[in-house]
Amino acid sequence: MHGWRPETCARFETDLRRIAEGRHHDPHAVLGLHSEPDQHRFLAYIPAASDVVLEGVGPLPRLADSDFFA
């Protein structure tokens, strides 16, 4: 999960904005667990949360200026 920074990747900016606005056609394609050969990534959108802890993993950092945690 380390090194994954959707906020710095242009292809994620539109997806994240559309999810936050409730306009994304398939939010689960972006949110949740995504496995790759060398790592697992988890992205959560929890507007009411101040901190998020993923059981068995630990705290998820908040993406800058957003309600997304990765």
BELDAVEN-V978908 format. One record per helix or strand. SS is the DSSP state (H for helix, E for strand). FROM is the first residue (numbers start at 1). LEN is the number of residues. Records with the same first field share a line. If there is no record, write none. Layout:
SS->FROM-LEN + FROM-LEN
//
This chain:
H->6-3 + 10-11 + 27-3
E->32-5 + 39-7 + 52-3 + 58-3 + 62-1 + 68-2
//
